[in-house]
Amino acid sequence: MDIDYRHGPLVKLAAVSSHGYVDAVTELPVLPVFVHLPKTGGSTMMSMIHQDAQAQHLHARFYGNPPAYWDLLKHADDPQTQYLAGHVSIEQLQDIAWEDPRARSFVPFTMLRDPRARFISHWHWANNYALEQLTLQQYAKRALPNTMFHMLAPRWLELSYNGVDGINHEPFQPLDSEQLQQLREFLEQRVVIGLTERFDESLVLLQAAGLVHNMSYGHHKVNLDRNYAHNITADEEKLIDSMTLLDQQLYHIAQEIFDERLAQLDPVVLLKSLDHIKQAKQQHPSVTASKCVDDDPAYGRYTCDGNFAATTKKHAKAHHKRLESGVQIDLLNLLIGRFYRYY
């Protein structure tokens, strides 16, 4: 018997109380899950989540890589867990909640970014750690297409195959009008959306939903040199579009939903909240230090002076020198990430 994921364990967002979202069926509090899409301001958001959890003497469970199901199940069952956060997909949340009915219902929230800008930013980020500098074409061969779409689309969304492999190409066709409507309804009912380009307004929406409380933040994992984004050729733009077409469809829907939800807020409250965020940011240590803040070990180890990237490359080169041989070259390539899939 097939499972009907349409009526699964992700909470409908219509039910909001002074304590945040509650399950519309059980009327019990639920577990917020931050779906971290790379290069969207996610590390900055996780720093705020970390502070919120610490202030309440609770736990925020962070996943730097896509987590194993048993870790999600264990942490979701722990009453001391206030947040799950990391590279967790909607499909994973649907699966684990169906596997274990005792697990709490989830409220996913996320930050999305213009897909073209996100793709270029992640290419530049990948080059911080690569043994050799990757051209955009080389990066695209290792990158997963349409990362945002595949992490946020529900399992039951019926897609059409386009007849190509899914290794270096997107195996699904662009969404038709019916699929776009299904995706829109799902995001409207089940996911709280923020936009990187409108970060402070996103915080107001998340605070109104009871998902984020601390409004002071500094920027983490910042690509301080942005010149790389201004030298994209016409052929490279076509390549980026081919790798982000579904993401672009998703982002267009997300922008509409975001504007609609923001319009529902009291304009006076919105302005006061934005002013409060501005004042909180002025008190953050990063204002006097730099445009970038070092990661806490709890949710990453990146340092803004580049030491983390330099150390990573140093270790990779050491592995290369010790292991390079005709017999061990396949293992070596695996260890140093030559075939790592960037998402």
Disulfide bonds with the S-S distance in Angstrom:
Cys292-Cys304 2.08
